[in-house]
Amino acid sequence: MAMSRNIVLLVCFVVFVVCRAVPNPEGNKRIVDKPLSVEKHYDENEAHNAQYDHEAFLGEEEARKFDELSPEESKERLGIIVDKIDKNKDGFVTQEELKDWITYTQAKYITDDVDKQWKLHNEGDKENLDWETYKKVTYNFVDEEINNDDEPDLKSYKEMMIRDKRRWAAADKNKDNKLSKEEFGHFLHPEEYPHMQEVVITETIEDIDKDGDGKISIQEYIGDMYSGGEEDEPEWVKNEREQFETYRDKNKDGYMDKDEVREWILPSDYNHSEAESVHLMHEADDNRDNKLTKEEILSNYDLFVGSQATDFGEALTRHDEF
């Protein structure tokens, strides 16, 4: 099953860290099944966006700094990475090894993010982080009651805090209102853990469901990604309407209910790492022998890293293990 562009369009991580840990109301986006990049793999005209592949292959954090590298330096560092991907050291990279590498880069991003957020919110490095401490660091300027007279930004902060508290409760397995570091990871990245999926689905519906009836109409579905204003509706919007009517709305009642939203954003038969490794193999396997030599990867370096930035070189100097 090919991943629809709309999942990419919907994905953005909640912003937890800005100056003094104050959240950004504009960053109050739902967390759904996270693709390998917040970039769209294909644009509205179906043109391929290599930036998606760069971030999928390197990880988001690493991919940013590669913009500063020359092609020569990119290739040199890519060669070192290829040696790490080739786990059995037979001189070839298989699709399975590519998939394992992409899975690793994504897991490393999550681990690094949890470490960073844990240090930020748990200054004393206690064994558990309680809600009041998290709330004080992140929402120290708001209370939990929403007032209709609130300024829009303040109202957004309060809504974010209420959403965080609900997600916190879902991550708090023993219900002591505290999170271990592991549970805090579930709170930050609920899309990665089955027991947090209900929160992900609820947040998605709330963000798109403008009339509050608990389901998503085709108008709300389209309106979430396209504001209109053009005389003729773009072709990609027409395609999304067809996607909704043909695949999303399975019972053909004109809406996506909770189960249909679950299948949309958390498809049971789709693996991002698998799909991206197949894509990269297809694009770079010049002789079609279903494996990649270092030369094939380096000759397609723009597909894998291009001039995209990564601190992977720095990671290599730290002797990071794969």
C-alpha positions in Angstrom: 0.0 0.0 0.0 1.6 3.3 -1.1 1.6 6.0 1.5 -0.7 8.8 0.6 0.7 12.3 0.6 -1.9 13.4 3.0 -0.3 11.6 5.9 2.8 13.6 5.3 0.8 16.8 5.0 -0.7 16.1 8.4 2.4 15.3 10.3 4.2 17.7 12.5 5.6 17.2 16.0 4.3 19.2 18.9 6.8 21.9 19.8 7.9 21.5 23.3 11.1 23.6 23.4 11.3 27.3 22.7 12.7 30.1 24.9 12.2 29.2 28.5 10.3 26.0 27.4 7.3 28.0 26.4 5.2 26.1 23.8 4.3 27.6 20.5 0.5 27.6 19.8 1.2 27.5 16.1 3.0 24.2 16.7 -0.1 22.6 18.2 -0.3 19.9 15.6 -1.4 16.4 16.1 1.1 13.6 16.2 0.1 10.8 13.9 1.9 7.8 12.5 5.2 9.5 11.8 6.7 9.1 8.3 10.4 9.2 7.9 10.4 12.9 7.2 8.1 15.9 7.6 8.8 16.6 4.0 6.4 15.5 1.4 7.8 12.6 -0.7 6.0 13.8 -3.8 4.5 17.3 -4.4 1.0 18.1 -5.7 2.3 17.4 -9.3 3.8 14.0 -8.2 7.3 15.4 -8.6 9.8 13.5 -6.4 11.2 15.4 -3.5 14.7 14.0 -2.7 14.7 15.9 0.7 12.3 13.2 2.0 14.9 10.5 1.1 17.8 12.4 2.7 15.9 12.7 6.0 14.7 9.1 5.9 18.2 7.8 5.3 20.0 10.1 7.7 17.4 11.0 10.3 16.0 14.5 10.6 18.5 16.0 13.0 21.5 14.6 11.1 20.1 15.6 7.7 20.0 19.3 8.4 23.8 20.0 8.5 24.6 18.2 5.2 23.6 21.4 3.4 26.9 22.9 4.4 29.0 20.0 2.9 30.6 20.0 -0.5 29.8 17.0 -2.8 33.2 15.6 -2.1 32.7 15.7 1.7 29.2 14.3 1.3 30.5 11.4 -0.7 33.4 10.8 1.8 31.0 10.7 4.8 28.5 8.6 2.9 31.1 6.0 2.1 31.8 5.6 5.9 28.0 5.3 6.5 27.8 2.6 3.8 30.4 0.6 5.5 28.3 0.7 8.7 25.1 -0.3 6.9 26.9 -3.4 5.3 26.6 -5.4 8.5 28.0 -8.7 7.1 30.8 -6.9 5.3 30.3 -8.7 2.0 30.7 -5.5 0.0 27.0 -5.1 -0.8 24.1 -3.4 0.8 20.8 -5.3 0.6 17.3 -3.9 0.9 17.0 -5.6 4.3 20.2 -3.8 5.5 18.9 -0.5 4.2 15.6 -1.1 6.1 17.5 -1.9 9.3 19.6 1.3 8.9 16.5 3.5 8.3 14.8 1.9 11.3 17.9 2.6 13.4 18.1 6.3 12.4 14.5 6.8 13.4 14.9 5.0 16.7 18.1 7.1 17.4 16.2 10.3 16.7 13.5 9.3 19.3 16.1 8.2 21.9 18.1 11.5 21.5 14.9 13.6 21.7 13.7 11.8 24.9 17.1 12.3 26.5 17.1 16.0 25.6 13.5 16.6 26.8 14.1 14.6 29.9 17.0 16.8 30.9 15.0 19.9 30.1 12.0 19.0 32.2 13.6 17.0 35.0 16.3 19.3 36.2 17.1 17.2 39.3 17.3 14.0 37.2 14.8 12.3 39.5 13.7 8.8 38.8 10.2 10.0 37.9 8.8 13.2 36.5 5.5 14.4 38.0 2.9 16.4 36.1 3.1 19.5 38.2 6.9 19.8 37.5 6.3 19.3 33.8 3.5 21.8 33.8 5.6 24.4 35.7 8.4 24.1 33.1 6.2 24.1 30.0 3.1 26.0 31.0 4.2 28.1 33.9 2.1 31.1 32.7 -1.3 29.5 32.3 -3.9 27.8 34.4 -6.0 24.8 33.2 -9.4 26.6 32.9 -10.3 27.9 29.5 -12.1 31.2 29.4 -14.0 32.4 26.4 -12.5 35.9 26.9 -8.9 34.5 26.6 -6.7 35.9 23.9 -6.4 33.3 21.0 -2.8 32.5 21.8 -3.5 32.0 25.5 -6.5 29.9 24.7 -4.3 27.7 22.4 -1.8 27.3 25.2 -4.5 26.1 27.6 -5.9 23.7 25.0 -2.4 22.3 24.5 -2.0 21.9 28.2 -5.3 20.0 28.5 -4.2 17.8 25.6 -0.8 17.1 27.2 -2.5 16.2 30.5 -4.7 13.7 28.7 -1.7 12.2 26.9 0.2 12.2 30.2 -2.5 10.1 31.8 -2.4 7.6 28.9 1.4 7.2 29.3 1.2 6.9 33.1 0.7 3.1 33.3 0.6 2.9 37.1 -1.5 6.0 37.5 0.6 7.7 40.0 0.7 11.0 38.0 4.4 10.5 37.4 6.3 9.3 34.4 9.4 7.3 34.3 11.9 8.1 31.5 10.4 5.3 29.5 6.9 6.5 30.0 8.0 10.0 29.2 9.1 8.7 25.8 5.6 7.3 25.3 4.2 10.7 26.1 6.5 12.5 23.7 6.2 10.0 20.8 2.8 8.3 21.2 2.7 7.3 17.5 5.4 4.7 18.3 3.6 2.7 21.0 0.4 0.6 20.5 -1.1 1.5 24.0 -0.9 5.2 23.0 -2.7 4.9 19.7 -6.1 6.0 21.1 -4.6 9.3 22.0 -3.1 9.7 18.5 -6.5 9.0 16.9 -8.4 11.3 19.3 -6.0 14.2 18.7 -6.3 13.7 14.9 -10.1 13.8 15.0 -10.2 16.8 17.3 -7.9 18.8 15.0 -9.9 18.1 11.8 -13.4 17.8 13.2 -14.5 21.5 13.1 -18.2 20.9 14.0 -17.4 18.7 17.0 -19.5 15.7 16.0 -16.7 13.2 16.6 -16.2 12.3 12.9 -14.5 13.8 9.9 -16.6 14.8 6.9 -15.1 15.1 3.4 -15.3 18.9 3.7 -13.3 18.8 6.9 -10.8 16.4 5.4 -10.2 18.6 2.4 -10.3 21.8 4.4 -7.5 20.5 6.7 -5.1 20.5 3.8 -6.5 23.0 1.3 -7.9 26.4 2.0 -9.5 27.0 -1.4 -9.4 30.4 -3.1 -8.5 29.1 -6.5 -11.0 29.2 -9.3 -10.3 25.7 -10.4 -9.6 23.1 -7.7 -6.1 21.6 -8.1 -5.8 18.1 -9.4 -4.2 16.9 -6.2 -7.3 18.1 -4.2 -9.6 16.2 -6.6 -7.4 13.1 -6.1 -7.8 13.5 -2.3 -11.5 13.7 -2.7 -11.4 10.5 -4.6 -9.1 8.9 -1.9 -11.7 9.9 0.8 -14.7 8.5 -1.1 -13.0 5.4 -2.4 -10.6 4.3 0.5 -11.1 6.4 3.6 -14.8 6.3 4.0 -15.1 2.5 4.0 -18.8 2.3 5.0 -19.7 5.1 2.5 -21.7 7.2 5.0 -19.9 10.4 4.0 -17.7 10.5 7.1 -14.6 8.9 8.6 -15.4 7.5 12.0 -12.8 6.5 14.7 -12.1 3.1 13.2 -11.7 4.6 9.7 -9.3 7.3 11.0 -7.3 4.6 12.7 -6.8 2.7 9.4 -6.0 6.0 7.7 -3.3 7.3 10.0 -2.1 4.0 11.5 -2.4 1.5 8.7 -1.7 -2.0 9.9 -0.2 -3.1 6.6 2.3 -0.3 6.0 5.9 0.0 7.2 7.7 3.2 6.4 11.2 1.8 6.7 10.4 -1.1 4.4 8.8 1.2 1.8 11.7 3.7 1.8 14.3 0.9 1.6 12.5 -0.5 -1.4 12.3 2.9 -3.0 16.0 3.6 -2.5 17.0 0.2 -3.8 14.9 0.7 -6.9 16.4 4.2 -7.6 20.0 3.3 -6.9 20.3 -0.3 -8.1 21.7 0.5 -11.6 22.4 -3.0 -12.7 19.2 -4.4 -11.2 20.8 -7.2 -9.2 18.8 -6.4 -6.0 21.8 -5.2 -4.0 23.9 -2.1 -3.9 27.6 -1.7 -4.2 29.3 1.2 -2.5 30.0 2.6 -6.0 26.3 2.5 -6.9 25.4 4.4 -3.7 28.1 7.0 -4.1 27.1 7.5 -7.7 23.6 8.3 -6.4 24.8 10.3 -3.5 22.4 13.1 -4.2 19.5 10.6 -3.6 20.9 9.5 -0.2 22.5 12.7 1.2 23.1 15.2 -1.7 24.3 18.3 -0.1 22.0 17.7 2.9 23.5 18.3 6.3 24.2 15.8 9.0 26.3 15.7 12.1 27.0 12.1 11.3 30.6 13.0 10.8 30.7 14.2 14.4 28.9 11.0 15.4 31.5 8.9 13.7 34.3 10.7 15.6 32.4 9.6 18.8 32.6 6.0 17.5 28.8 5.6 17.7 27.9 2.0 17.2 25.3 0.7 14.8 
